[in-house]
């Protein structure tokens, strides 16, 4: 089945293969990708699109010595298949198995753990300047592969500007498939479209530029006239003038699925002095018709089975995720209030905002992968009197930290931040866990930080945020939404929801682990340990009165959060107690410890961290035993 692929232990084994054999190998690699996604959710369409490019790169360069950085590394699967990981490939994105992104711990061919977009050119340039300064290393090539979706990121142009000034030998490969996760947006995308269809330039540039490059730039009036003619002709022929002005030699566009042509161009630019941008055109989902026809859906599809003629049947889940609940709440608020806008950063599908985009096209703004711009953009809208909602994954919002500070919090503007994928993100792993948002958001003056306990809280919190006159952040995880039973108290600024006071102890839940805390309390009641539960709701302003009452009157208190313990909710509670001079020796914090959490299913991660119901109950039991809190004669609490 994998006749060639099963024999590839390293890229060295690719040497000597004919073009026909490489094309057969590409087909085998795509079959392996299809088999993987039939078993679990994984990045799919993006990987199908770079198979030939991956093979061409590894047959042109020696990346055991040369440098290769894959930007937004979710398209790393073909690279892993030919760098000694074929026999482990079935473990992709499972606990203890291969990571779905580059991982230096797996292979010498993975240099950085890249899970955010746009940084590849900077790191590749850093590697090249470092190699040039190290004895005997200056002959190493440095290559960055970046997609057109990541290409508009501001850091890319910062790096290109620096590279153009340094004139280092750097190869930047633009993988242009006309897509980010969703269709790309903005003027740069339109510019790339014009380059892609400019075949006239591609055919003539080599010979024409050989002549033009002989024309001097300075000298007598005749030479100056020739220089002007030179620039005029280049402007007419040279679709890549934007890049040339940054001192990058632009080559392309090149067919990204033609291995022979790719190798020809890679070999041609390999030793060109100075920075080079090679424009490669690929098709996202190439080789699997359903993915090519709908690359947005097939970016990370649910597991599926293939049937005749490429038809696929998907394993569907009936449960609603918090992302779905939030998107519906946004839709309702936009219907009710014409001042509400929504902004996202190339994540319309991930944040489930397609219906919002369709119904309110004038108030929906996709900035592309430009989170810093998105936040400053939202600040401008808020200053103009609108109520912008910035809906971005927690891990990606980190990229806009300075704008959250300067443009939003410092100006005290009513921007609402919706932090999707807060907490543990399962098989996406450490690049994507939203662990740090409580720590990085609660430090800002004027900022309100909330964490819903369940589905009911989500809708009420968004309504509160859009009526509040300062910035508000609401975090929620990538998991199925749950609703707790019983009457609920309304959302009030800085007020927690006391579900039950306990005689023996109290669990204070920050966020949607509330349901696990309630289950833990039920387990303990069966053991005749009466433990109450509080739904914190607000991280900032903290409900200091309720927190201090719990610490001051309950035999033990445990805080629970799906966030980094350092600087998180539990830390806020301890700070409040310290300020009040209250002893906290009977308080314990549960959350994510000071380490990066490896990829696994979210449920597995919660168990490993003791954040499942049984783990929370165990922590309560251990603390009660340490403090000698016993209730052998207590009647069971009803």
N, C-alpha and C positions, 0 to 999 in steps of 0.2 A: 504493500500500500504506500508506504513512505520509502520507496526503494532508494532514492538518493539522500533524502533528508536524514534518514536514520544513520547514515554513515558520516554525517558532518559533525565532528567533535569540536572543531574550531574553524575560524575563517581560512586557515591555511588549507583546509580540505577543499575549498572552493577553487583554488588555483588549478589550472589545467582543464577545468570543465568547459565544454563548448557552449556557445550561445544556446543551442537547442537543449542542452542539459540544464543550463541555468533556467531556461523557461519552464522545463519540466519541474525543476526544483521549486520554482515560484508557485506552480499549480499545487504541488504537494503541501507547501506551506499554507496556502489558502485553505486547503482541505482540513489541515490540522486546526486552523483558526475556527472554521465552521464547527468542527467537532467539540472544541472547547466551549463555545457559546451555547451549544446544545445542552450543556450541563450546568452552566452558571452564568450569572450576569457578568459581563466583561466588556471592555472597550473593543469594538468590532470594526466598524466602517473605517475608522482612521487607520487601523492596522492593515486592512485589506489594500488600502491605497498606497502604502509605502514599500510593498514587498520587493518590486524591481529596483527601487532606489536603494534599499538596504543591500541587495546583492551587488549592485553596481559599486556602491561605496566600499564594500568589503573586498571586492576583487580589484579595486584600484589602489586603495591605501592599505597599509599595515597598521591596524589600530591596536595591535599589541604594543606599538611604539607611538604611532600618530595619535592625535586626540580627536575624539568624536563626542559631541554633546547633542542629545535629542531634546529639543525644546518641548515643553508640556508633554512629558515623557509617556503619555498613555499610548503612543504608537510604537512602543518598544518591543512588542511581541515578536515580529520577524527577526529583529536583532538578537533577541534571546534564543530563538530557535537555532541560529547558526553560530552562536558563541558558547556552545557546550551545554546548553540547558534543554535540549530537545527531550531527553528521557525524563526530565522533571516537569515537563510542560503541563501535564494534566493537573499538577498541584497549584497552578496559577490562581492567586487570590484566595487561597485557603490557608488556614492556620498552619504555620510552620512551612508553608510552601513558597513558591516563587511570588515575588511582589509584582503588582501590575504596573510598576514604574521602574525606571533604572534604579539599581541598588548596588552600590560599590561592594557590599558585603557578599554579593552573589558572584561577581565576576570582575576581573581586571578591565573588561571592556566597558563597564559602567563607571563613569567618573564622578557623576553627581547624582543625587536622588532628586530628580526634577519632576515636580508636580504642579508648579505654577508657571504661567506663560511668560515669555519675553526675556528671560535671563540668559539664554544660551550664548548670545553674541558677546555679552560681557564676560562670562566665564571662559569662553573660548579665547577671547582676546587676552584675558588674564593668564591663561595657560601658555599662550604663545609668547607673551612678554617674559613670563617666568622661565620658559625653556631657553629663550635667547640669552638670558642672564646666567644660566647654568652651564658650566663647562661641558662641551660635547653634546648639547641637546638642541642646538639651534636648527638642526635639519628636520626636526619633527614638524609635521603638518598639523594644523589646527582647523577643524571643521565644525560648524554649527548648522544643524538642520532645524529650520523654524517654519511653522505653518503660516498661511496668510491670515488665519484668525488671530494669531498671536502678534503678527507683524505690526499692527497699529499701536501696540503698547509703547508708552513713552520711553521706557528704559531701553527699547531697541534702538531708538534714534540717539539717545545719549551714548550708547555703545558705538553706533556707527560713526557718530561725530568724532568720538575719541579714536576709533580705529583709523578713520580717514586722516586724522592729524598725525598719528604715529606712523602710518603707512607700513604697518606690519603685514606679513604674509598671512592672510586670514581668508578662509573660504566660507562664505555664508550661502547656504542653500535654501532658497525660498520654495517651500513645498506648497504650491498654489493649487488647491482643490475647490476654490470658490466657497469654502465653508469654514466656520469655526465649529462649535457644537451645533449651533443654528447657522442659517445663512449669514455670511459676514455683512457688516454694515459700514457706511461711511464713504467719504471721498476717496480714501486710499484703495478701497476695494474696487471702485470704479476705475481708478488709475491702473490697477493690475489687470482689469478686464481689457483695457485698451492695449496694454502691453501684450496680452495673450493672443490677441487677434492680429498683432502687427507682424505678420510673417514676412512682409517686404523688408523690414529692417533686419530680421534674422538672416535672410538670405544674402544681403549685401554687405553687412557690417564688416566682415573680416577684411575684404579687399579694399573697401572704401577707407576704412580707418587706418590701414597700413599706409595709404597715401597721405591722409590727413595728418597723421602723427608726425610726418616729416616736415610739416609747415611750422616754422618758428612762431613763438608767441610775442616776441619783442624785437625791436629793431627800427629800421627806417619806415617811412609812411607806407611803402609798398608792402613790407612785411606785416605791418599792423592791419592793412586792408585784407591780406591773405588770412590773417588770424581771425578777422571778423567773418570772412567767408567760411573758414573752417568751422567756427562755432555755429553758424547758420545752418550749414549742411548737417552737422551733428544733431542739431535740434530737430531737423526735419526727419532724419533717419533714426535717430537714437531715442527709442521709446523709453530708455532707462535714464534719461537725463537727470531725474531727481537723485538717483543713486550716484551718478557720475559727479554731480556737484558735491557729494560727500566724499569724493575721492575713491569710490568703489568702481571697479571696472564691471559693467553690467554685461552679462552673457545670457542670451535666451530669447524667447522661451523654448524649452526643450521638452520633448515627450517623456514624461516620467514613467511610462510603462514599456518603453523600448530600451531593453537592457544594453543592446549594442550601441545605440546612440548615446545613452547615459554614460557608458564607459568612455566613449570617444570624447565627450565634452569634459568629463571629470579628468581624464588624462591630459586634455588640452590646458585646463586651468590649474592643474596641480602645482606647477612651478612658475605661474605668472607672478611677478613681483607685486607686492602691495595687496590690499584687500580686494576681493572679488565677490560679486553677488551672482550666483548661478540660479536663474529662474526656471524651476522645474514644474511642469503642469501635470497634475495627477487627478484621478477620479476617486473621490471618497467612496468606499464600498466596492472598488473595482474587482471584478471576477465573481461577484455574487449578485445576481440581478436585483433581488429585493433590496439589498443594502445600497446598491448604486442608485436605485430609483427613489429611495427614501433614506438618505444618509443621516437625517436628523433623528428619526426613530431608531435607526440601527447604530447610533453612536454607542449606547450601552443598553442593548435590548434585553428584555427578559429572556430566560432560557427558552429555546424553541426546538422543534423537530422539523426536519425538511421532508417534504413530500414530493410527489411527481411535479415536474416542470417548475421546480424552485419555490413552490408554495410552502409557507411556513405556518406551523401551528404553535401558538405561544402558551406558556404556562402562566395563567393569570391569577392575580391576587384580588380578592374581593374587599380587602380592608383599605380604608382611606388613610393616607399618610398625612402628617402634619403639614407638609408642603401643599397638599390639596386643600386642606382646611384654610390655610392662609390665603391661597390664591382666590378662593371663593369669598373670603372676608374682604380682600382688596377690591374685588369686583363689586361687592355690595356697597362699599364705601365710595367708590367712584361713581356708582349710580346715584347715590344720595348727595354727593358733594362735588360740584364741578371744579372745585379748586384742588382736588386730590389728583396728583400725578404719580406715576410709578416709573422707576428707573432700574435697569439691570445691566449687567456687564457681560454680554454674550451668553447669558444663561436663561434665555426665555423658556426653553424646554425644561431645563433642570428645576426652575422655580415654578413651573406649571402656569406660566402667564400667557399662553397662547390665546385663551379666550379674552383676556384683558386687552391684548394687543389688537385683536380683531374688532372688539366692541368700541374701544377708545383709542384709535390710532393717533389722534392728536395729543393725547395725554400719556402715551406710552413711549419711553425713550430707551433704546438699546445703544449703549455707548461703545460696544465692542469691549475687548479685554483691556479696559482702561479704568480701573477702579478709582484711582486718584482723581481722574477727571470727573467720573460719575458723581463723587461726593461733592467736589467743588461746584459742579454743575447744579446739583440739588440745592446747595447753599444759595446760589444765585436765584433759583426759582423761589425758595423760601423768602428771600429778601424782597422779591417782587410781589409777595402776597399769596403764593400757592402753598399747598401742603404736600410736599414731595415725600414719597415712600421709596427708600433705597433698599431693594431686595437682592441681596448678594450673599453667597455662602460665607460662613464665618471665617473660614481659612483664607478666603480671597479678600475679604474686607480689610484684613491686616495690611494689605498693600496700599491702603489709603489712610494710614494712621495719621500722617501729618495734616491731611485735609480735614479729618474728623476733629482734630485739635484746633487748627487755625481758622478754617472757614466755617465750621459749624459750632463747636462748643464755645470757642472764644467769643463768637458773635451772638451766642445764645439764640440760634435760629431753630425753628420748629421742624427739623428734619426727622422723619421716622426711619430707623434702621431695622430691617427684618433680617436677622442672621440665621439663614437656613443652614442645615447640616451642623448645628452646634452640638458639641459633644463628640461622641464616637461615630465614625462613618463606616465601620465594618471593613470590608475587603479593600476599600480605597487606601487605607493605611495612614501612616504618620504624616504624609504631605497634605492630607485632607481632613484630618480630625480637627473639629472646631473647639480645641481645648482651652484657648487662651483668651477668649473674648471677655469673660467676666473680669479678668485681670487688666485687660487693656482698655476696657470701656469705663469701668467704675472709677478710674482715677481722675476723670475729667470733671471739673466744676460744670454745673448746669445740666449734666447728663443724667437722665433717668434710665435705669437698667432693670428690665423685667424678665422673668422666666415663667411661662405658663405651666400650670400643673397638669392641665388636661385640655381637651378640645374646647370646652366651654370658656376657659380662660383666654384662649387665643383670640376669639372674636371680640370679647370684652376689652382685652388689652389693646387691640388695634383701634377700636373705637375711642378708648381713653387717649391713646397716643395722638390721634388726629384732632383731639380737642385741647391738647396740652400745649402751652406756649413756650416749650423749650425742647431740646432734642431728646428723643426717646429711642432706646434700643430694646428689641424683643428677640430673644433667642429661642430656637426650637430645634429638635433633632430630626434626623433622617430615620423615621420609624413610623409604624402604624399609630394612628391617633387613638387615644382612649378617653373615656369619660367616667369620672367618679360619681357615685350615687349620692343622693341626698340634696337638701336645699343648699344653695350657694349664696355667699355674700358678694355684694357688688365690688367692683374694682375701685379702690380709693387710693390716692397717692400715698405711698409709704405704709400701707396697711397689709399685713399678712392675713391669711384665712386660717383660723383655728378650727380644725376639724374635730379634734378631741384632745382634752388634757388627760395625761396619764398620772396615776399615783406613784408609779415606780420609775418612770422616765418619759422622755419625749424625743421623738424624731422630728427634726425640722428639714423638710424637703424643699430643695430649690430646683424647680423644673419638673419635667415629665417623669422623673423617677419617683414622683409622688405615688404612683400606683404600686410600685415595688415596696415603698415604705408602708403603705396600707396593708399589703399582703404580709409584710414582716410583722407588723403589729398584730395581725390576726394569728400568725404562728405563735407569737409570744403569749397572746391571751390564752391559747390552748395549753400553754405551759404555766398559766397563772401568774404571768408577769404583765402588769397593766401599763402599757406604753401608749402614750398619745401621739398624734401626728399633727404637724402644722404645715400648711402650704405657704411657703415664704412669699411667693409672688414677686416681691420687690427685693432686688439686691442693693439698689440705691434709688431713693433714700431707703435705708433699712428701717424696718419696723422695730426700732430700738426698744420700745416699751414692751412689746410682746417677747422679743428675744431675751431681754434681761429678766422678765418675769419667769420665763422657762428656766434660765440658768440659775436664777435666785431661789426657785422653789422646787424644782424637780430633782430627784436624787441623781439622775444622769441625763445628759443631753447628747444626741448625736446629730450632726449636720450631714446632709447627703446632697451631693451635686455631681453632675456629669460634666465636670470641668476641672482644669488644673487646680490642685489644692493651693499652690502658691499664688497668693493674691486673689483668691476666689471668694465664694460666698462664705465658707466657713471662716476664712481669715477676717472677713468683715464682721462676723459675729464676735470673734475673739477680740477684735479691735474695740468694738463697742463695750464689751465686758471690761477690758483693761481700762478704758477711759472712765468707766463707772466704778472702778476699784473692786470688781466682783471676782471672787476666786473661780477659776475655770479648770481645776484639776479633775472635775467630773465630766468634762466636755471632750468629745472625740469627733474628729472630722473624717468623713469618707468622701472620696473623690478620686481624681486621677493623680497619681504620684508624679514626682519630678523626673520623669523619663518619657521618651517617645514610645507610643503604644504600637506594636506591630499589627499588621493586617490579619484579620480573622472575621468571622461573622460577629455582628454586634452583640448578639447574645453570649457568644463565647468570651468576648472582651469584658462584658459586664460580670460574668462569672469569675474570670481571672482577677478582676479588680475588687471582687466582693461587693458589687453594686446590684446584684440580683436580690430577690426577696430573702432567700436563705442566707446570703452573705450579710445583709443588713441585720437580720435577726441574730446571726451569730455574733456580730459586733456588739449588739445590745446585750446579749447574754454574757459575753466576756466582760464587758464593762460593769454590768450588774454584779457579776461574781467578784471582780476586783474590788468593787466598793462594798461588797458584802450586803447587797440588796437582795433580800429573800422574802418571798411571800408564800410560805408553805400552807398557811391556813386561809389564804385569801380565797373567797368565792370567785368563781369565774365571772369575768366582766361580760355583761350582756351586750 
